């Protein structure tokens, strides 16, 4: 018997086997990919549900605080974390948020509330997402300027950060953020560079380069709300902060040494404070000052400014209490130095006298990472004196409650201190009255001349906006999340 041998048949079988192997490999790969994608999709769903659950936890506690503002324990009276179940009306339980709540307090008063919410989805508890938010009244630290009057921002200024006024704004400066006015129209007269006067000037107008960011009218800022806190602040400082009364010094509720002749109730005496980088403040009693004629923007008249210290006595160097970094001075205050930590200074008088704060020299921070900050609140004005560095640099939030922020007009008889080269501000200026840092004037022996800072650079400190020094004024009474981030 003979057999026929066909080599093509063997080749065909081998090809079929090879192609089947390739097909099976591809099929396995595709199937594996499909399963992997399915698992990935389920993981994505669980992760998205987890972040939504975490956000729902934040929103729940915001609602809770709106009803129970002082309860940081979710109504349990016990420390957290607290569990909050998130449900879908159509789909039932979606997941659970675990909430950790803590308050940032100063002088025993909660300034802001930190809420951490960890969300877990029932779809897959393996994937957890955590979000953090800080709940507080938004403060003026979110602005470069907050004003209560008409203002002219001249061409020599560069402003970085939101700029707001309850009055009209002539903006010839360079602005890199929003500029908002609370009025639709205002009277721009010759003192604001309008000749002839314009009775219907737009809320914001001028030759500044950032006009796309201008808006009006906007909601107004309540300046009267600042003064209403002075007596409470004096009590807090006297109990656990630093109280500089007119005749004594009290730190943490304890009087330091004996009493002394009053340095309050007058522009000619007061306190000189030098802040130190180690968290202390050196306090001098100012017992003698000299005067120079200065023209004030609020009255337009010359007044004797007693802003130059000629005699002072060291009272002591004191550690600023970490739990109540509040200094309250019942008198005029000269300030300078390096701020360590978050510190607030208030110069106010419970009587009829309204003290000023004088920025006597440069003010800086011991750290620039947001852990140091400074708020200075004057019942009247925050001013730069005649004798000030040619290039002055200050950091902080400066509030002039009843008066104004600026430098009075010191004519050429004060040379060389009549003209200063530059002022750099990193922080916020809050002024009830009109701000003037550079004057133009003519007449007398000076002829046509200028006085003040030729170059002005202003920028808000965004790090202070998230956690400003204690008792920094708020621009709204409505609490909100001022920080939100995923951890």
C-alpha positions as CSV (number, residue, x, y, z in Angstrom):
1,X,0.0,0.0,0.0
2,X,1.3,3.4,-0.8
3,X,0.6,6.7,0.9
4,X,0.5,10.1,-0.7
5,X,2.4,12.8,1.3
6,X,1.1,16.4,0.9
7,X,3.4,18.9,2.7
8,X,0.9,21.8,2.1
9,X,-1.6,20.1,4.5
10,X,0.9,20.3,7.4
11,X,1.7,23.9,6.6
12,X,-2.0,24.8,6.7
13,X,-2.5,23.1,10.0
14,X,0.5,24.9,11.5
15,X,-0.8,28.3,10.2
16,X,-4.3,27.6,11.6
17,X,-2.7,26.7,15.0
18,X,-0.5,29.9,14.9
19,X,-3.4,32.1,13.9
20,X,-5.6,30.6,16.6
21,X,-2.8,31.2,19.1
22,X,-2.5,34.8,18.0
23,X,-6.3,35.2,18.1
24,X,-6.5,33.7,21.6
25,X,-3.7,36.0,22.8
26,X,-5.4,39.0,21.3
27,X,-8.7,37.9,22.7
28,X,-7.1,37.4,26.1
29,X,-5.5,40.8,25.9
30,X,-8.7,42.6,24.9
31,X,-10.6,40.8,27.6
32,X,-8.0,41.7,30.2
33,X,-8.0,45.3,29.0
34,X,-11.8,45.4,29.2
35,X,-11.8,44.0,32.7
36,X,-9.1,46.4,33.7
37,X,-11.0,49.4,32.2
38,X,-14.1,48.2,34.0
39,X,-12.2,48.1,37.3
40,X,-10.6,51.5,36.5
41,X,-14.1,52.9,35.8
42,X,-15.5,51.6,39.0
43,X,-12.5,53.0,40.8
44,X,-13.0,56.4,39.2
45,X,-16.7,56.3,40.1
46,X,-15.8,55.5,43.8
47,X,-13.2,58.3,43.9
48,X,-15.6,60.8,42.4
49,X,-18.3,59.7,44.8
50,X,-15.8,60.0,47.7
51,X,-14.9,63.6,46.9
52,X,-18.6,64.5,46.5
53,X,-19.3,62.9,49.8
54,X,-16.4,64.8,51.4
55,X,-17.7,68.1,50.0
56,X,-21.2,67.2,51.2
57,X,-19.7,66.8,54.7
58,X,-18.2,70.3,54.5
59,X,-21.6,71.7,53.4
60,X,-23.4,69.9,56.2
61,X,-21.1,71.5,58.8
62,X,-21.4,74.9,57.3
63,X,-25.2,74.5,57.6
64,X,-24.7,73.3,61.2
65,X,-22.5,76.3,62.2
66,X,-25.1,78.7,60.6
67,X,-27.6,77.4,63.2
68,X,-25.1,76.7,66.1
69,X,-22.2,79.2,65.6
70,X,-20.3,78.2,68.7
71,X,-20.7,74.5,68.6
72,X,-17.5,72.7,67.3
73,X,-18.6,69.3,68.5
74,X,-21.6,68.6,66.2
75,X,-24.0,68.8,69.1
76,X,-22.5,65.8,70.8
77,X,-20.5,67.5,73.5
78,X,-17.7,65.0,72.6
79,X,-14.5,65.4,70.6
80,X,-14.6,64.2,67.0
81,X,-14.3,62.9,64.4
82,X,-18.0,62.9,63.5
83,X,-19.8,60.8,61.0
84,X,-22.2,62.1,58.5
85,X,-24.1,59.9,56.1
86,X,-24.7,61.2,52.6
87,X,-27.8,59.9,50.8
88,X,-29.3,60.1,47.3
89,X,-33.1,60.5,47.4
90,X,-33.3,58.1,44.5
91,X,-30.3,55.8,45.1
92,X,-30.0,55.5,48.9
93,X,-26.8,55.7,50.8
94,X,-23.9,57.0,48.7
95,X,-21.2,57.2,51.4
96,X,-20.0,58.6,54.7
97,X,-18.1,61.7,55.6
98,X,-15.8,61.7,58.6
99,X,-15.5,65.3,60.0
100,X,-12.8,66.8,62.2
101,X,-13.5,70.3,63.4
102,X,-11.2,72.7,65.2
103,X,-11.3,76.4,66.0
104,X,-8.5,79.0,65.7
105,X,-8.9,81.1,68.8
106,X,-7.2,84.2,70.2
107,X,-7.9,85.7,73.6
108,X,-10.6,82.9,74.1
109,X,-12.5,84.1,71.0
110,X,-12.9,81.8,67.9
111,X,-11.5,83.6,64.9
112,X,-12.0,80.9,62.3
113,X,-13.0,77.2,62.1
114,X,-11.1,74.5,60.3
115,X,-13.1,71.6,59.0
116,X,-11.5,68.4,57.5
117,X,-13.9,66.0,55.8
118,X,-12.8,62.5,54.6
119,X,-15.3,61.0,52.2
120,X,-15.8,57.3,51.6
121,X,-18.0,55.8,48.9
122,X,-20.1,52.7,49.5
123,X,-19.2,51.6,46.0
124,X,-15.6,51.0,47.1
125,X,-14.5,52.0,50.6
126,X,-10.8,51.6,49.5
127,X,-10.8,54.9,47.8
128,X,-11.0,57.8,50.2
129,X,-10.8,61.5,49.4
130,X,-10.1,64.3,52.0
131,X,-10.9,68.0,51.7
132,X,-10.0,70.9,54.0
133,X,-11.8,74.2,54.4
134,X,-11.5,77.2,56.7
135,X,-14.8,78.9,57.7
136,X,-14.7,82.5,58.7
137,X,-16.0,86.0,58.0
138,X,-14.0,87.3,55.0
139,X,-11.6,90.0,56.2
140,X,-10.2,93.2,54.7
141,X,-6.9,91.3,54.2
142,X,-8.4,90.1,50.9
143,X,-8.0,93.7,49.6
144,X,-5.1,96.0,48.9
145,X,-7.2,99.0,49.8
146,X,-10.6,99.5,51.4
147,X,-11.7,103.2,51.5
148,X,-14.7,105.2,52.7
149,X,-14.3,108.3,50.6
150,X,-13.6,109.5,47.1
151,X,-10.0,108.9,46.1
152,X,-7.5,109.7,43.3
153,X,-4.9,106.9,42.7
154,X,-2.2,108.8,40.9
155,X,-0.1,107.7,38.0
156,X,2.9,107.1,40.2
157,X,1.3,104.1,41.9
158,X,1.3,100.4,41.2
159,X,-1.5,98.5,43.0
160,X,-1.7,94.7,43.1
161,X,-4.8,93.2,44.7
162,X,-8.5,94.2,44.9
163,X,-9.1,97.9,45.4
164,X,-12.5,99.1,46.8
165,X,-14.0,102.4,47.9
166,X,-17.4,103.4,49.2
167,X,-16.9,106.6,47.2
168,X,-15.8,107.4,43.7
169,X,-12.4,106.4,42.3
170,X,-10.2,108.2,39.8
171,X,-7.8,105.4,38.8
172,X,-4.7,106.7,37.0
173,X,-2.5,104.2,38.7
174,X,-1.6,100.7,37.3
175,X,-3.9,98.1,38.8
176,X,-3.5,94.4,38.4
177,X,-6.8,93.3,40.0
178,X,-10.3,94.5,40.5
179,X,-11.2,98.1,41.2
180,X,-14.7,98.6,42.7
181,X,-16.8,101.6,43.8
182,X,-20.0,101.5,45.8
183,X,-21.4,104.5,43.9
184,X,-22.7,105.0,40.3
185,X,-21.6,108.6,40.0
186,X,-19.8,111.2,42.1
187,X,-18.5,114.8,42.1
188,X,-14.9,114.9,40.8
189,X,-13.6,118.4,41.5
190,X,-10.2,120.0,41.0
191,X,-8.7,118.3,44.0
192,X,-9.1,115.0,42.1
193,X,-7.7,116.5,38.9
194,X,-11.1,117.3,37.2
195,X,-11.2,120.8,35.7
196,X,-13.9,121.8,35.3
197,X,-15.6,119.7,38.0
198,X,-17.6,116.8,36.9
199,X,-20.9,116.3,38.8
200,X,-21.5,112.9,37.2
201,X,-18.2,111.2,37.0
202,X,-18.5,107.4,36.7
203,X,-18.0,105.4,39.9
204,X,-14.6,104.4,38.5
205,X,-12.8,106.3,35.8
206,X,-9.3,107.4,34.8
207,X,-6.3,106.7,32.6
208,X,-5.1,103.6,34.4
209,X,-4.2,100.6,32.3
210,X,-6.5,98.1,34.1
211,X,-9.9,99.4,33.1
212,X,-11.2,96.0,32.1
213,X,-11.2,95.2,35.8
214,X,-13.2,98.2,37.0
215,X,-16.8,97.9,38.2
216,X,-19.5,99.9,40.0
217,X,-21.7,100.1,41.9
218,X,-20.8,97.4,44.4
219,X,-21.9,96.6,48.0
220,X,-20.6,99.1,50.6
221,X,-18.3,98.4,53.5
222,X,-19.5,99.2,57.1
223,X,-16.8,101.4,58.7
224,X,-18.9,102.0,61.9
225,X,-18.6,98.3,62.7
226,X,-14.9,98.7,63.4
227,X,-15.3,101.1,66.3
228,X,-18.0,99.0,68.0
229,X,-15.3,96.4,68.9
230,X,-12.9,98.7,70.8
231,X,-14.2,98.2,74.3
232,X,-14.3,94.4,73.8
233,X,-10.7,94.5,72.5
234,X,-9.6,96.5,75.5
235,X,-11.1,93.8,77.8
236,X,-9.4,91.0,75.9
237,X,-6.0,92.7,76.0
238,X,-6.4,93.5,79.7
239,X,-7.3,89.9,80.6
240,X,-4.8,87.9,78.6
241,X,-3.0,90.1,76.1
242,X,-1.0,93.3,76.6
243,X,-2.8,96.4,77.8
244,X,-1.0,99.8,77.6
245,X,-3.2,101.9,79.7
246,X,-2.6,105.6,80.1
247,X,-0.8,105.1,83.4
248,X,0.2,101.4,83.6
249,X,1.2,98.3,81.6
250,X,-0.6,94.9,82.0
251,X,0.6,91.7,80.4
252,X,-1.5,88.5,80.6
253,X,-3.7,90.2,83.3
254,X,-0.7,91.1,85.5
255,X,0.4,94.7,86.1
256,X,4.1,95.3,85.2
257,X,5.7,97.5,87.8
258,X,4.0,100.6,89.2
259,X,1.9,103.3,87.7
260,X,3.4,106.4,85.9
261,X,2.4,109.8,84.8
262,X,-0.3,109.6,82.1
263,X,0.9,109.4,78.5
264,X,-2.7,109.3,77.1
265,X,-5.2,111.8,76.0
266,X,-2.8,114.0,74.0
267,X,-0.9,114.0,70.6
268,X,2.3,115.1,72.4
269,X,2.8,111.8,74.4
270,X,2.1,108.1,74.1
271,X,3.9,104.8,73.5
272,X,6.8,103.8,71.3
273,X,6.7,100.1,70.4
274,X,9.6,98.3,68.8
275,X,8.6,94.7,67.8
276,X,11.4,92.2,67.9
277,X,11.9,89.0,65.8
278,X,11.9,86.8,69.0
279,X,8.2,87.5,69.6
280,X,8.7,90.3,72.1
281,X,7.9,94.0,72.1
282,X,10.0,96.8,73.7
283,X,7.8,99.5,75.1
284,X,8.9,103.1,75.7
285,X,6.9,105.9,77.3
286,X,7.1,108.9,75.0
287,X,7.3,111.9,77.2
288,X,8.5,114.6,74.8
289,X,7.9,115.4,71.1
290,X,8.7,118.2,68.7
291,X,6.3,119.6,66.1
292,X,6.3,120.6,62.5
293,X,3.6,122.3,60.5
294,X,1.6,119.7,58.4
295,X,-1.3,120.3,56.1
296,X,-4.1,117.7,56.7
297,X,-6.1,116.3,53.9
298,X,-9.4,116.2,55.9
299,X,-9.4,119.9,56.8
300,X,-6.9,121.4,54.2
301,X,-5.4,123.4,57.0
302,X,-1.9,123.5,58.6
303,X,-1.7,121.8,62.0
304,X,1.1,121.3,64.5
305,X,2.1,117.6,64.1
306,X,3.8,116.3,67.2
307,X,5.2,113.2,65.4
308,X,8.9,113.4,66.2
309,X,10.0,111.8,69.5
310,X,12.5,113.9,71.6
311,X,12.2,112.2,75.0
312,X,11.2,108.6,76.0
313,X,11.7,106.2,78.9
314,X,12.1,102.5,78.6
315,X,9.2,100.7,80.3
316,X,10.3,97.1,79.5
317,X,10.4,94.3,76.9
318,X,7.5,91.9,77.1
319,X,6.7,88.6,75.4
320,X,3.6,88.8,73.4
321,X,1.2,86.1,74.7
322,X,0.8,83.4,72.1
323,X,-2.8,82.7,73.1
324,X,-3.7,86.4,72.9
325,X,-1.4,88.3,70.6
326,X,-3.4,91.5,71.1
327,X,-1.8,94.8,72.1
328,X,-4.2,97.6,73.1
329,X,-2.8,101.1,73.7
330,X,-4.9,103.8,75.3
331,X,-2.9,106.6,73.6
332,X,-1.0,107.6,70.6
333,X,1.5,104.9,69.4
334,X,4.7,105.0,67.3
335,X,5.5,101.6,65.8
336,X,8.4,99.9,64.0
337,X,10.4,96.6,63.9
338,X,10.0,92.9,63.0
339,X,6.8,91.1,63.7
340,X,7.0,87.4,64.8
341,X,3.7,85.5,64.7
342,X,0.3,87.0,64.2
343,X,-0.1,90.2,66.2
344,X,-2.8,92.9,66.3
345,X,-2.3,96.4,67.7
346,X,-5.1,98.7,68.6
347,X,-4.7,102.4,69.5
348,X,-8.0,103.7,70.9
349,X,-9.4,105.6,73.8
350,X,-12.6,105.0,75.6
351,X,-13.0,108.7,76.2
352,X,-13.2,111.6,73.8
353,X,-9.6,111.5,72.5
354,X,-9.0,109.6,69.3
355,X,-5.3,108.5,69.1
356,X,-3.2,108.0,65.9
357,X,-0.7,105.3,65.0
358,X,2.6,106.7,63.6
359,X,4.6,104.4,61.4
360,X,8.0,105.5,62.8
361,X,10.3,103.2,60.7
362,X,10.2,100.1,58.5
363,X,8.0,97.2,59.5
364,X,8.8,93.6,58.4
365,X,8.0,90.0,59.3
366,X,10.3,87.4,60.9
367,X,9.0,84.9,58.4
368,X,7.4,85.3,55.0
369,X,5.5,82.0,54.8
370,X,2.3,83.4,56.2
371,X,3.0,82.5,59.9
372,X,3.8,86.1,60.7
373,X,1.3,88.9,60.2
374,X,0.4,92.3,61.6
375,X,-2.8,94.4,61.9
376,X,-2.6,98.0,63.3
377,X,-6.0,99.6,64.0
378,X,-6.0,103.3,64.9
379,X,-9.2,105.0,66.2
380,X,-8.2,108.1,64.2
381,X,-5.4,108.0,61.6
382,X,-2.4,105.9,60.5
383,X,0.3,108.4,59.5
384,X,3.9,108.6,58.3
385,X,5.9,111.3,60.2
386,X,8.2,113.9,58.7
387,X,11.3,111.9,59.5
388,X,11.0,108.6,57.8
389,X,13.5,106.5,55.7
390,X,14.0,107.7,52.2
391,X,12.9,104.3,51.0
392,X,10.3,103.1,53.4
393,X,9.0,99.5,53.4
394,X,6.1,98.2,55.6
395,X,4.2,95.0,55.9
396,X,0.8,94.8,57.6
397,X,-2.9,95.6,57.6
398,X,-3.3,99.3,58.5
399,X,-6.8,100.5,59.6
400,X,-7.6,104.2,60.1
401,X,-11.1,104.1,61.6
402,X,-12.2,107.7,61.9
403,X,-9.3,109.5,60.2
404,X,-7.2,108.7,57.2
405,X,-4.0,106.8,56.1
406,X,-1.2,108.8,54.5
407,X,1.4,111.5,55.0
408,X,0.6,115.1,55.7
409,X,2.1,117.9,53.6
410,X,5.4,119.0,54.9
411,X,6.7,121.8,52.7
412,X,10.3,122.6,51.6
413,X,11.1,124.1,55.0
414,X,11.4,120.5,56.2
415,X,14.0,119.6,53.6
416,X,15.4,117.0,53.0
417,X,12.5,115.2,54.7
418,X,9.8,116.9,52.7
419,X,10.6,114.6,49.7
420,X,10.9,110.8,50.1
421,X,11.8,108.5,47.3
422,X,9.6,105.4,47.7
423,X,7.0,103.6,49.8
424,X,6.5,99.9,49.4
425,X,3.4,98.4,51.2
426,X,2.8,94.7,51.3
427,X,-0.6,94.2,52.9
428,X,-3.8,96.2,53.2
429,X,-4.8,99.8,53.8
430,X,-8.2,100.6,55.3
431,X,-8.9,104.3,55.5
432,X,-12.1,106.2,56.4
433,X,-10.8,109.4,54.8
434,X,-9.0,110.2,51.6
435,X,-5.5,108.8,51.2
436,X,-2.7,111.2,50.1
437,X,0.9,110.1,50.0
438,X,2.2,112.6,47.4
439,X,1.3,116.3,47.4
440,X,1.7,119.0,44.8
441,X,1.6,122.5,46.1
442,X,2.7,126.1,45.3
443,X,3.2,129.4,47.0
444,X,5.5,131.1,49.5
445,X,9.2,130.5,49.5
446,X,8.8,126.9,48.1
447,X,7.3,127.9,44.7
448,X,5.8,125.0,42.8
449,X,6.9,121.8,44.6
450,X,6.0,118.3,45.8
451,X,6.0,116.6,49.1
452,X,5.8,112.9,50.1
453,X,6.7,109.6,48.4
454,X,7.5,109.9,44.7
455,X,7.2,106.1,44.0
456,X,4.5,104.0,45.6
457,X,4.2,100.2,45.2
458,X,1.2,98.5,46.9
459,X,0.3,94.8,47.0
460,X,-2.0,92.8,49.2
461,X,-0.6,89.9,51.1
462,X,-2.6,86.8,49.9
463,X,-1.2,84.7,52.8
464,X,-2.8,87.0,55.3
465,X,-6.1,86.7,53.5
466,X,-6.3,83.0,54.5
467,X,-5.6,83.5,58.2
468,X,-5.2,87.2,59.2
469,X,-4.0,88.4,62.6
470,X,-6.7,88.2,65.4
471,X,-9.6,90.6,65.2
472,X,-8.7,91.9,61.8
473,X,-11.9,93.7,60.6
474,X,-14.2,91.7,58.3
475,X,-15.8,93.2,55.2
476,X,-18.9,91.0,55.5
477,X,-20.8,89.5,58.4
478,X,-21.6,86.4,56.3
479,X,-19.4,83.5,57.1
480,X,-17.9,81.6,54.1
481,X,-15.2,79.1,53.2
482,X,-12.1,81.3,52.7
483,X,-9.8,78.3,52.1
484,X,-10.7,75.1,50.2
485,X,-8.2,72.4,49.2
486,X,-7.9,68.7,48.8
487,X,-5.4,67.0,51.0
